[in-house]
Amino acid sequence: MAGLKHITRIAPLLAFLLTGGCGSIALFGEYDVPESPEVASAPWPQLVDVPEAPPIGSYGPATPDPAIGLATETALMRASAEARPRAETLAQPVIDPATRARMLARAERAR
């Protein structure tokens, strides 16, 4: 009976995998419908709107200077090193373990 339970659980997955290759991508919607004027004039970029790559060595908003990235990494590493001792201090328990154990035992006895 256990084998039948496994087969009933796996059957939908097997059916999906066996029929998954049937047909084409057209099943997901290639409709012969004209594009509306609102959609055609929308400001979002189309796939053909990809700008040309800038020349090697030129930097701008789309291609930041690697030196800026290295300087940022150095600054973040320095800030991390400065914050580490405070993080270790804050990671310590607020109540020492012995006091916590006494409080938990008192709460259990009060039930």
CORRA-V625850 format. One record per backbone hydrogen bond with DSSP energy under -0.5 kcal/mol. CO is the residue of the C=O (numbers start at 1). NH is the residue of the N-H. If there is no record, write none. Layout:
# CORRA-V625850
co = {CO & CO}
nh = {NH & NH}
This chain:
# CORRA-V625850
co = {1 & 2 & 3 & 4 & 5 & 6 & 7 & 8 & 10 & 11 & 12 & 13 & 14 & 15 & 16 & 19 & 24 & 25 & 26 & 26 & 29 & 31 & 36 & 37 & 39 & 46 & 47 & 55 & 63 & 65 & 65 & 66 & 67 & 68 & 69 & 70 & 71 & 72 & 73 & 74 & 75 & 76 & 77 & 78 & 79 & 80 & 81 & 83 & 84 & 85 & 86 & 87 & 89 & 96 & 97 & 98 & 99 & 100 & 101 & 102 & 103 & 104 & 105 & 106 & 107 & 108}
nh = {5 & 6 & 7 & 8 & 9 & 10 & 11 & 12 & 14 & 15 & 16 & 17 & 18 & 19 & 20 & 22 & 27 & 28 & 29 & 30 & 31 & 33 & 40 & 41 & 42 & 49 & 50 & 58 & 60 & 68 & 69 & 70 & 71 & 72 & 73 & 74 & 75 & 76 & 77 & 78 & 79 & 80 & 81 & 82 & 83 & 84 & 85 & 87 & 88 & 89 & 90 & 91 & 92 & 100 & 101 & 102 & 103 & 104 & 105 & 106 & 107 & 108 & 109 & 110 & 111 & 111}
